[in-house]
Amino acid sequence: MLTFTIRRLLLAIPTLVLISLIIFLLLDLAPGDPLADQPLSIPPEVRQKMRDALGLDSPAYVRYLLWAKQFFWVEPLVFFDWVFGTSFSEGMQRIVSWQFRAPVFDIIIQRMPQTLWVVGLAYVVGVLIALPIGIISAYKQYSWFDQVGTFVSMIGFSVPPFFSGVLMIVIFAIMLPWFPSIYDTTLVVNDFESFGQQVRQMTLPVMVLALQTTAQLSRFMRASMLDNLNHDYVRTARAKGMTEKVVLLVHVLRNSMIPVVTVIALGIPSIFGGAIITEQIFKVNGLGQLLITAIYANDLPMVQTLAFIFAVLIVLCNLIADVLYGLLDPRIRYD
């Protein structure tokens, strides 16, 4: 397993380099000028100096190599200096956002807590709800619980976040003023009262995101459990006198979790993409909203860095899913 993990990590390096090059070339071909929104009264020589400062007239390969150096070398050095108090990165040029005129990673770190509060918690809640629903629905197939679970899952699949988010606001923020419709990013949690406010403002976006996660995972869990419940080893376990609880939770659940673990692991980066719409609806000042504003502002360094970070998350989650696959299924050998 260790050899397989090291081999996959080494294989991920050229994969990520190729992905970063493709992202850069696609964004480079996109139309638009980052100086287009600047006042027309700016003299041409000043505008040219601004273009030189941003490196817009440099060849594409020069800009890509500069970005790659900053991402893979300068930014890790900045993080190292921040952790250990050294100054190895002093004077080095970092990836700078054209929109905010500040280092890209500093802005990402500022927005990360809001995304983790909302998106991370929503994913955890969705997984914790989906797994028992899928198990019970499969064990009690065609019961009223299974029918209700299927109906709720169909709603979660069918209703997009931009509709369910607005519907939640109308019902729970306007008709029933229980929760705020706008996320207050300036709220500081330092006592029990502020923690309660944080929970209230997180409730609606978490409900929207958790509904989608629950709908998807509960269906996978139900189908996987049904497939394993009909196998011979389940009948053998029952014939040996094992209780239904042991058969279900020890034998069937472990084998059923193998495909579900892959879906859970691969869903971690995709939930960040799905949060783009939800963050816009509830005004959550997170990474999804940051990506949208960067696209509108033609902030290529920010868009390129965020897109590449999402790609890194996908590659890492693929690796985690493969490792968990081997741990859950002893028949799988990677050596």
C-alpha positions in Angstrom: 0.0 0.0 0.0 2.8 2.4 0.8 4.5 1.7 -2.5 1.3 2.2 -4.3 0.7 5.5 -2.5 4.2 6.8 -3.3 3.9 5.7 -6.9 0.5 7.5 -7.3 2.0 10.7 -5.7 4.9 10.7 -8.1 2.5 10.1 -11.0 0.4 13.0 -9.8 3.3 15.5 -10.4 3.3 15.3 -14.2 -0.5 15.1 -14.2 -0.8 18.3 -12.2 1.8 20.1 -14.4 -0.2 19.1 -17.5 -3.4 20.3 -15.9 -1.9 23.6 -14.9 -0.6 24.1 -18.5 -4.1 23.3 -20.0 -5.8 25.7 -17.5 -3.3 28.4 -18.4 -3.7 28.0 -22.2 -7.5 28.0 -21.9 -7.6 31.1 -19.9 -5.0 32.8 -22.1 -7.2 32.2 -25.1 -10.2 33.7 -23.4 -11.2 37.2 -24.7 -11.0 40.3 -22.5 -8.5 42.8 -21.2 -7.9 43.4 -17.5 -7.3 47.1 -18.2 -10.6 47.4 -20.1 -12.4 48.8 -17.0 -9.8 51.5 -16.4 -10.8 55.2 -17.2 -10.2 56.2 -20.8 -8.5 59.4 -19.5 -5.4 57.4 -18.6 -2.6 58.4 -21.0 -1.4 55.7 -23.4 2.2 55.7 -21.9 0.8 55.2 -18.4 -1.5 52.4 -19.7 1.5 50.8 -21.3 3.4 50.9 -18.1 0.5 49.2 -16.3 0.5 46.5 -19.0 4.3 46.0 -18.5 3.8 45.8 -14.7 1.2 43.1 -15.1 3.3 41.3 -17.7 0.5 41.3 -20.3 2.7 41.8 -23.3 5.1 39.0 -22.4 5.0 35.7 -24.4 2.6 33.0 -23.1 5.4 30.6 -22.1 7.1 33.3 -20.1 4.0 34.1 -18.1 3.3 30.4 -17.5 6.8 29.7 -16.3 6.6 32.7 -14.0 3.3 31.6 -12.6 4.6 28.0 -12.1 7.7 29.3 -10.3 5.5 31.5 -8.0 3.0 28.7 -7.3 5.4 25.8 -6.8 8.4 27.6 -5.3 7.7 31.1 -4.0 4.3 30.5 -2.3 5.6 27.4 -0.4 8.6 29.4 0.7 6.2 32.1 2.0 4.3 29.5 3.9 7.6 28.1 5.3 8.6 31.6 6.5 5.2 32.2 8.1 5.5 28.9 10.0 9.1 29.1 11.1 9.7 32.8 11.2 12.4 32.8 8.5 12.9 35.2 5.6 13.8 33.0 2.6 11.0 34.4 0.4 11.9 38.1 1.1 12.0 40.1 -2.1 10.5 37.3 -4.3 7.5 38.2 -6.5 4.3 36.4 -5.5 1.2 35.7 -7.5 -0.7 39.0 -7.4 -4.4 39.4 -8.1 -5.1 42.0 -10.7 -8.4 42.8 -9.1 -7.4 43.2 -5.4 -3.7 44.2 -6.0 -2.7 41.8 -3.3 -1.2 38.3 -3.2 -3.7 35.7 -4.4 -3.0 33.2 -1.6 -3.5 35.9 1.1 -7.0 36.5 -0.3 -7.8 32.8 -0.6 -6.7 32.2 3.1 -9.0 35.1 4.1 -12.0 33.5 2.3 -11.3 29.9 3.2 -13.0 30.0 6.7 -16.3 31.1 5.3 -16.2 28.2 2.7 -15.2 25.6 5.3 -17.9 26.8 7.8 -20.7 26.5 5.2 -19.6 24.0 2.5 -17.5 21.7 4.8 -20.3 21.5 7.4 -22.9 20.9 4.7 -21.0 18.0 3.3 -20.5 16.4 6.7 -24.2 16.8 7.5 -25.2 15.4 4.1 -23.0 12.3 4.5 -24.2 11.7 8.1 -27.8 11.9 6.9 -27.4 10.0 3.7 -25.7 6.8 5.0 -28.4 5.8 7.5 -31.2 6.7 5.0 -29.6 4.5 2.3 -29.1 1.6 4.7 -32.7 1.7 6.1 -34.2 2.2 2.7 -32.4 -0.9 1.3 -33.2 -3.1 4.3 -36.8 -2.0 4.3 -37.3 -1.9 0.5 -40.6 -0.6 -0.7 -41.7 0.4 2.8 -43.1 3.9 3.6 -39.6 5.0 4.7 -38.1 3.9 1.4 -40.9 5.7 -0.5 -40.3 8.9 1.4 -36.6 8.6 1.0 -36.9 8.1 -2.7 -39.3 11.1 -3.0 -36.9 13.4 -1.1 -33.9 12.2 -3.1 -35.8 13.0 -6.4 -36.4 16.5 -5.1 -32.8 16.9 -4.2 -31.7 15.7 -7.6 -34.3 17.7 -9.6 -34.2 21.1 -7.8 -31.0 23.1 -8.6 -29.4 25.2 -5.9 -30.4 28.5 -7.4 -34.1 27.5 -7.0 -33.9 25.7 -3.7 -31.8 28.5 -2.2 -34.3 31.2 -3.2 -37.2 29.0 -2.0 -35.5 28.6 1.4 -35.1 32.3 1.6 -38.8 33.0 0.8 -40.0 30.4 3.3 -37.6 30.6 6.2 -36.3 34.2 6.0 -39.4 36.2 4.6 -42.6 34.2 5.4 -41.1 32.7 8.6 -38.4 35.1 9.8 -36.4 32.4 11.6 -33.1 32.7 9.8 -31.3 35.6 8.0 -31.2 35.5 4.3 -27.7 37.1 4.0 -24.5 35.6 5.5 -22.7 38.2 7.7 -19.0 37.6 7.0 -18.0 40.2 9.5 -19.5 38.3 12.5 -16.8 37.3 15.0 -17.7 34.2 17.1 -16.3 35.0 20.6 -19.2 34.0 23.0 -22.3 31.9 23.1 -24.6 34.6 21.6 -22.4 35.2 18.6 -22.1 31.4 18.1 -25.9 31.2 18.0 -25.9 33.9 15.4 -23.3 32.0 13.4 -25.4 28.8 13.5 -28.6 30.7 12.4 -26.9 32.4 9.4 -25.3 29.1 8.4 -28.6 27.1 8.5 -30.1 28.0 5.1 -27.0 27.5 2.9 -26.1 24.3 4.8 -29.6 23.0 4.2 -29.4 23.7 0.5 -26.0 22.0 0.0 -26.8 19.1 2.4 -30.0 18.4 0.4 -28.0 17.7 -2.8 -25.4 15.6 -1.0 -28.0 13.6 0.8 -30.0 12.9 -2.3 -27.0 11.6 -4.2 -25.3 9.6 -1.5 -28.5 8.0 -0.1 -29.3 6.6 -3.6 -25.8 5.2 -4.0 -25.9 3.7 -0.5 -29.3 2.1 -1.1 -28.3 0.5 -4.4 -25.0 -0.8 -3.0 -26.8 -2.3 0.0 -29.5 -3.9 -2.2 -26.8 -5.5 -4.4 -25.0 -7.1 -1.4 -28.2 -8.2 0.5 -28.9 -10.7 -2.3 -25.4 -12.4 -2.2 -24.8 -15.9 -1.0 -22.6 -14.8 1.9 -25.5 -13.0 3.5 -27.7 -16.1 3.4 -24.7 -18.1 4.8 -24.3 -15.6 7.7 -28.0 -15.8 8.5 -27.9 -19.6 8.3 -25.1 -19.6 10.9 -27.4 -17.9 13.4 -26.0 -14.4 13.2 -28.4 -11.7 14.2 -29.7 -9.3 11.6 -27.8 -6.4 13.2 -24.5 -8.3 12.8 -25.3 -9.4 9.2 -26.3 -5.9 8.2 -23.8 -3.7 10.0 -20.7 -6.0 9.9 -20.9 -8.0 6.7 -23.2 -6.1 4.3 -22.3 -2.6 5.3 -18.5 -3.0 4.8 -18.8 -4.4 1.3 -21.5 -1.8 0.4 -19.3 1.1 1.5 -16.6 0.3 -1.1 -18.3 2.2 -4.1 -19.9 4.8 -1.7 -16.4 5.7 -0.3 -15.3 6.6 -3.9 -18.4 8.8 -4.4 -17.8 10.5 -1.0 -14.1 11.2 -1.7 -14.7 12.5 -5.2 -17.6 14.6 -4.0 -15.3 16.7 -1.7 -13.8 18.9 -4.5 -17.0 18.9 -6.5 -19.0 20.4 -3.6 -16.7 23.5 -3.8 -17.9 23.9 -7.4 -21.5 23.5 -6.4 -21.1 26.1 -3.7 -20.4 28.8 -6.2 -24.1 29.3 -6.8 -25.1 28.9 -3.2 -22.5 31.4 -2.0 -23.8 33.9 -4.5 -27.4 33.5 -3.3 -26.7 33.8 0.4 -23.8 36.4 -0.1 -21.3 34.0 1.6 -17.9 35.6 1.1 -16.2 32.4 0.3 -14.1 30.8 -2.5 -17.1 30.3 -4.8 -18.0 34.0 -4.7 -14.3 34.9 -5.1 -14.1 32.8 -8.3 -17.2 34.4 -9.7 -16.0 38.0 -9.0 -12.5 37.1 -10.4 -14.1 35.8 -13.7 -16.2 39.0 -14.0 -13.1 41.2 -13.4 -10.9 39.1 -15.8 -8.5 38.5 -12.9 -6.6 35.7 -14.6 -4.0 35.0 -11.8 -6.9 34.4 -9.3 -9.0 32.3 -11.7 -6.0 30.2 -12.8 -4.8 29.6 -9.2 -8.3 28.7 -7.9 -9.0 26.4 -10.9 -5.6 24.7 -10.3 -6.3 24.3 -6.5 -9.6 22.6 -7.4 -7.7 20.3 -9.8 -5.2 19.4 -7.0 -8.1 18.6 -4.7 -9.6 16.2 -7.3 -6.3 14.4 -7.8 -5.7 14.0 -4.1 -9.3 12.8 -3.4 -8.8 10.2 -6.2 -5.8 9.0 -4.4 -7.6 8.9 -1.0 -10.5 6.9 -2.6 -8.1 4.3 -4.1 -6.3 3.9 -0.7 -9.7 3.5 1.1 -10.7 1.0 -1.5 -7.8 -1.2 -0.6 -8.5 -0.9 3.1 -12.1 -1.8 2.8 -11.7 -4.7 0.3 -8.9 -7.1 1.3 -9.1 -8.8 -2.2 -7.6 -5.6 -3.7 -3.8 -5.7 -3.8 -1.7 -2.8 -5.1 1.8 -4.5 -4.8 
